[in-house]
């Protein structure tokens, strides 16, 4: 799992390449779904961050998938990188991507460690 530390309330960009079981780039034409769930991992409740609960990111909602290279880019806004609790110095926001292609299902996880800057409002 990729882990990245970011500051709170910033615009952030995630990029990655989606590959099939043989390591070849998944083509946009073969991709059926690409959904994102983002939640606060530090609680047993797994509090959903914003509206990121199985949200479609296949060329919508800040997500862009290249037609042939498998390259995926997601832009998150300041509301997406805000802390759930200002009482913490850091929070672990887990992004879970679920995608389907050619009758197969894949999952990809990214951990964002969001740093509390204290003075950001």
ZAGU-614010 format. One line per 8 residues: their letters; for each residue z, y, x of N, C-alpha, C. Coordinates in pm, 1 decimal, always signed. Example, Ala and Ser with C-alpha at 12.3 -4.5 7.8 and 13.67 -1.06 7.14 Angstrom:
BEGIN
as = +780.0,-569.0,+1319.0,+780.0,-450.0,+1230.0,+780.0,-330.0,+1320.0  +708.0,-225.0,+1285.0,+714.0,-106.0,+1367.0,+787.0,+3.0,+1290.0
//
This chain:
BEGIN
xxxxxxxx = +0.0,-117.8,+84.8,+0.0,+0.0,+0.0,+0.0,+123.7,+89.0  -88.4,+215.3,+59.1,-94.9,+342.2,+130.3,+22.5,+428.9,+88.1  +88.7,+491.6,+184.8,+199.0,+583.5,+156.8,+164.5,+718.3,+218.7  +176.3,+824.3,+139.5,+147.3,+958.9,+188.6,+257.2,+1053.2,+143.8  +305.7,+1139.1,+235.6,+405.3,+1239.6,+197.6,+333.3,+1370.2,+169.9  +367.7,+1431.3,+56.1,+308.8,+1559.2,+17.5,+419.7,+1653.2,-27.7  +390.8,+1781.9,-23.9,+484.3,+1881.3,-76.3,+472.0,+1887.2,-228.1  +579.8,+1929.0,-292.1,+578.0,+1941.1,-437.8,+487.6,+2055.3,-483.0
xxxxxxxx = +436.7,+2041.2,-604.8,+361.8,+2145.5,-675.9,+242.9,+2198.9,-598.0  +166.8,+2107.4,-537.3,+44.5,+2146.9,-466.7,-75.6,+2080.1,-532.8  -193.1,+2127.6,-499.6,-315.3,+2056.4,-533.2,-335.8,+1953.2,-424.1  -351.2,+1828.9,-464.0,-365.5,+1719.8,-367.4,-492.6,+1642.2,-398.5  -550.6,+1582.9,-293.6,-671.9,+1503.6,-311.1,-650.2,+1366.2,-250.1  -681.0,+1263.3,-328.2,-678.1,+1125.0,-279.0,-821.9,+1075.2,-271.9  -857.1,+1010.2,-162.4,-988.5,+947.0,-150.6,-971.1,+804.3,-100.5  -1054.6,+717.6,-149.3,-1053.0,+578.2,-107.0,-1182.3,+511.1,-148.2
xxxxxxxx = -1209.8,+397.4,-86.2,-1330.4,+321.8,-117.7,-1291.9,+193.8,-190.3  -1356.3,+168.7,-301.6,-1332.0,+48.6,-380.3,-1432.1,-58.4,-339.1  -1380.3,-174.3,-299.1,-1463.4,-285.3,-253.8,-1444.4,-406.7,-342.6  -1549.2,-491.3,-345.2,-1538.9,-615.7,-420.8,-1467.2,-721.3,-337.3  -1460.6,-842.7,-386.0,-1387.5,-949.7,-318.6,-1446.9,-987.3,-183.5  -1573.3,-954.3,-160.9,-1639.5,-983.3,-33.4,-1636.3,-865.4,+62.7  -1570.6,-756.4,+21.9,-1560.3,-638.8,+106.9,-1675.2,-540.3,+93.8  -1764.4,-564.2,-1.3,-1876.8,-473.9,-24.7,-1836.5,-363.8,-122.2
xxxxxxxx = -1891.8,-246.4,-102.0,-1861.5,-133.1,-190.3,-1903.2,-165.0,-333.3  -1814.1,-134.8,-426.8,-1846.7,-150.3,-568.6,-1936.7,-34.4,-609.2  -2045.0,-66.4,-675.7,-2139.8,+34.6,-722.1,-2092.0,+91.8,-855.4  -2117.6,+219.3,-877.4,-2079.9,+283.2,-1003.5,-2138.2,+207.6,-1122.6  -2262.2,+160.6,-1110.9,-2328.0,+89.9,-1220.9,-2255.1,-39.7,-1257.9  -2180.0,-97.7,-1164.2,-2107.6,-222.8,-1188.8,-1964.5,-200.2,-1236.2  -1915.4,-77.8,-1222.9,-1777.2,-46.3,-1258.0,-1766.7,-19.8,-1407.6  -1679.6,-95.4,-1474.7,-1663.5,-81.4,-1619.5,-1552.2,+15.6,-1653.8
xxxxxxxx = -1436.8,+1.9,-1586.1,-1322.9,+89.1,-1612.5,-1253.8,+124.3,-1482.1  -1189.4,+238.6,-1481.1,-1103.8,+281.8,-1370.9,-995.7,+369.3,-1433.6  -873.3,+314.8,-1436.6,-762.4,+384.5,-1502.9,-647.6,+404.0,-1405.3  -572.5,+510.9,-1427.1,-459.7,+545.3,-1341.5,-332.2,+556.3,-1424.5  -226.4,+492.9,-1372.7,-91.3,+514.3,-1422.9,-9.4,+565.1,-1305.6  +61.0,+676.4,-1322.9,+146.7,+731.7,-1218.3,+288.3,+743.4,-1274.1  +384.0,+691.0,-1197.1,+520.7,+693.6,-1245.6,+619.1,+713.9,-1131.3  +738.0,+756.5,-1169.1,+848.4,+774.1,-1076.1,+905.5,+636.9,-1047.2
xxxxxxxx = +889.8,+589.2,-923.3,+930.6,+453.4,-890.3,+1080.8,+438.2,-873.3  +1152.7,+544.9,-847.6,+1294.0,+536.1,-813.2,+1386.9,+506.5,-930.0  +1335.1,+480.0,-1045.9,+1419.7,+451.6,-1161.1,+1378.1,+319.6,-1223.9  +1471.2,+255.7,-1290.5,+1438.0,+131.3,-1359.4,+1346.9,+157.3,-1479.0  +1347.0,+281.2,-1528.4,+1264.8,+315.3,-1644.1,+1119.0,+341.0,-1607.6  +1090.5,+362.7,-1478.2,+954.9,+396.1,-1433.8,+896.0,+509.1,-1517.9  +962.0,+622.7,-1515.4,+920.4,+740.4,-1591.6,+776.7,+779.0,-1557.7  +693.0,+791.1,-1659.9,+553.0,+830.6,-1641.3,+548.2,+976.0,-1596.9
xxxxxxxx = +462.6,+1004.5,-1498.2,+441.6,+1141.1,-1450.2,+333.0,+1204.7,-1537.5  +365.6,+1314.1,-1600.5,+269.7,+1386.3,-1683.8,+208.5,+1297.8,-1790.4  +76.6,+1298.2,-1796.6,+2.9,+1218.1,-1895.3,-68.1,+1099.5,-1830.4  -25.3,+1061.8,-1710.7,-94.1,+956.4,-1634.2,-45.5,+817.4,-1673.7  -75.9,+777.3,-1794.6,-38.0,+644.8,-1842.7,-164.4,+570.7,-1886.6  -226.3,+499.3,-1793.0,-350.6,+429.0,-1823.4,-465.8,+523.5,-1851.1  -462.6,+639.9,-1787.8,-561.9,+745.3,-1813.2,-692.6,+714.7,-1739.7  -802.5,+731.8,-1809.0,-935.9,+710.2,-1753.1,-963.6,+813.0,-1643.3
xxxxxxxx = -1002.8,+765.4,-1524.0,-1039.1,+855.4,-1414.0,-1178.6,+822.5,-1359.3  -1257.9,+749.8,-1438.5,-1393.5,+715.1,-1397.7,-1486.4,+832.3,-1429.7  -1502.1,+919.9,-1330.3,-1582.4,+1042.2,-1342.7,-1533.9,+1133.8,-1454.6  -1400.6,+1139.5,-1468.4,-1336.5,+1228.6,-1564.5,-1192.0,+1251.4,-1520.7  -1127.0,+1349.7,-1577.6,-984.5,+1376.5,-1551.5,-952.9,+1391.3,-1402.9  -1042.6,+1455.5,-1328.3,-1020.6,+1479.8,-1185.7,-1072.7,+1370.6,-1094.8  -1120.6,+1259.9,-1152.0,-1173.3,+1149.5,-1071.2,-1324.1,+1156.3,-1057.7  -1374.2,+1123.2,-938.9,-1518.2,+1118.5,-913.3,-1548.8,+991.1,-836.0
xxxxxxxx = -1642.3,+911.3,-886.8,-1681.2,+786.3,-822.9,-1826.6,+797.2,-781.3  -1853.7,+778.2,-650.9,-1989.4,+789.0,-597.9,-2074.9,+673.2,-648.8  -2202.3,+699.8,-673.3,-2292.5,+601.2,-733.8,-2311.0,+474.9,-649.9  -2316.4,+486.1,-516.8,-2349.7,+368.7,-435.8,-2249.6,+332.9,-327.3  -2167.4,+426.5,-283.0,-2080.6,+400.9,-167.0,-1944.3,+342.4,-201.7  -1906.0,+344.6,-330.4,-1773.3,+299.6,-370.1,-1665.3,+403.1,-344.8  -1703.8,+520.6,-294.1,-1606.9,+625.5,-263.2,-1554.2,+687.6,-391.6  -1421.1,+692.3,-399.5,-1354.0,+751.1,-514.8,-1269.9,+868.0,-466.4
xxxxxxxx = -1275.4,+978.2,-538.9,-1194.6,+1095.9,-509.3,-1121.3,+1137.0,-635.6  -992.9,+1165.3,-620.4,-911.7,+1212.2,-732.4,-840.7,+1338.7,-690.6  -855.5,+1442.6,-770.6,-783.9,+1567.4,-744.3,-668.3,+1579.7,-842.7  -550.2,+1600.8,-787.0,-429.1,+1620.4,-866.0,-389.2,+1766.6,-860.0  -340.1,+1820.3,-970.5,-297.9,+1959.6,-974.7,-148.9,+1973.9,-949.9  -100.3,+2097.3,-938.5,+41.7,+2121.8,-913.9,+135.3,+2055.9,-1015.0  +96.5,+2048.1,-1141.3,+181.8,+1982.7,-1241.2,+193.7,+1832.4,-1213.3  +89.9,+1774.1,-1153.1,+90.9,+1630.7,-1121.6,+177.4,+1598.3,-1000.7
xxxxxxxx = +201.4,+1697.0,-916.5,+280.0,+1673.9,-794.6,+418.1,+1739.3,-802.1  +457.1,+1781.3,-921.6,+590.2,+1840.0,-941.0,+696.3,+1730.0,-942.4  +815.2,+1764.1,-900.4,+926.5,+1669.4,-903.7,+975.4,+1649.5,-1046.3  +1020.4,+1528.9,-1076.3,+1083.1,+1501.7,-1205.4,+1224.1,+1560.0,-1204.6  +1293.2,+1550.2,-1089.6,+1429.3,+1603.2,-1077.2,+1441.5,+1687.7,-950.8  +1475.5,+1814.3,-966.7,+1496.1,+1902.4,-852.3,+1620.2,+1865.1,-772.4  +1701.5,+1773.8,-823.2,+1823.1,+1731.7,-752.9,+1792.2,+1640.0,-633.9  +1672.1,+1586.5,-628.4,+1635.5,+1494.7,-520.0,+1563.3,+1569.5,-407.8
xxxxxxxx = +1583.1,+1524.9,-285.2,+1510.2,+1584.8,-172.7,+1367.8,+1530.6,-164.4  +1348.2,+1408.2,-213.4,+1217.1,+1344.9,-217.3,+1211.8,+1251.0,-338.5  +1091.7,+1236.5,-394.0,+1070.0,+1139.4,-500.8,+949.9,+1053.1,-464.6  +953.5,+928.2,-509.7,+843.0,+836.1,-486.8,+762.3,+824.1,-616.0  +642.3,+881.1,-613.6,+552.3,+874.8,-728.1,+446.4,+770.1,-696.6  +445.0,+662.7,-772.6,+351.6,+552.9,-748.3,+229.4,+568.0,-837.3  +111.9,+562.7,-774.3,-13.7,+564.9,-848.2,-67.7,+422.0,-850.2  -90.3,+370.3,-968.9,-149.1,+237.7,-984.7,-286.4,+252.5,-1051.1
xxxxxxxx = -387.7,+213.8,-975.7,-524.4,+214.2,-1028.3,-557.7,+73.0,-1074.8  -611.4,+61.6,-1192.6,-661.2,-66.4,-1242.0,-808.8,-47.2,-1273.3  -891.6,-138.7,-1223.6,-1035.4,-123.5,-1242.3,-1099.3,-258.3,-1272.6  -1210.9,-252.8,-1345.1,-1286.7,-373.3,-1377.0,-1431.8,-352.4,-1336.3  -1489.8,-460.4,-1285.2,-1630.8,-460.4,-1246.1,-1680.2,-604.5,-1253.4  -1802.3,-623.1,-1297.3,-1866.7,-755.3,-1299.9,-1771.2,-864.5,-1349.8  -1702.3,-839.3,-1459.0,-1608.2,-933.9,-1520.9,-1489.1,-969.3,-1433.0  -1455.5,-883.1,-1338.5,-1339.1,-902.9,-1252.1,-1244.9,-783.5,-1268.2
xxxxxxxx = -1118.4,-804.8,-1232.2,-1018.7,-698.8,-1241.6,-953.9,-678.0,-1105.8  -934.4,-552.0,-1068.8,-867.8,-519.2,-943.3,-757.2,-417.5,-966.0  -666.1,-412.3,-870.0,-557.3,-313.6,-871.5,-544.5,-255.0,-732.0  -509.2,-127.5,-728.9,-488.3,-57.2,-602.9,-368.1,+33.8,-622.1  -277.4,+35.4,-523.9,-156.6,+116.1,-535.6,-147.2,+216.6,-421.8  -98.1,+334.7,-454.8,-74.3,+440.2,-357.4,+63.0,+499.4,-387.9  +143.2,+518.8,-284.4,+275.3,+580.0,-301.4,+270.6,+723.0,-248.9  +299.7,+818.1,-334.8,+313.0,+957.8,-294.5,+461.5,+988.6,-281.9
xxxxxxxx = +503.9,+1024.5,-163.0,+641.8,+1068.3,-142.4,+638.7,+1220.3,-152.6  +693.0,+1270.5,-262.8,+685.5,+1414.0,-293.1,+812.0,+1481.3,-239.9  +790.1,+1578.3,-152.5,+900.7,+1648.0,-84.8,+942.2,+1771.7,-163.0  +1072.1,+1784.8,-186.2,+1129.4,+1900.2,-255.2,+1138.2,+2016.0,-156.0  +1065.2,+2123.4,-186.7,+1067.9,+2239.9,-99.1,+1181.0,+2337.1,-134.3  +1245.7,+2312.7,-246.7,+1362.4,+2392.6,-283.6,+1330.0,+2529.7,-339.0  +1246.0,+2603.4,-271.5,+1219.9,+2740.8,-312.2,+1096.0,+2754.9,-399.6  +1023.3,+2646.3,-422.0,+901.8,+2652.4,-502.7,+939.5,+2651.8,-650.4
x = +883.8,+2747.4,-727.5,+914.1,+2752.4,-870.6,+790.8,+2728.5,-953.0
//
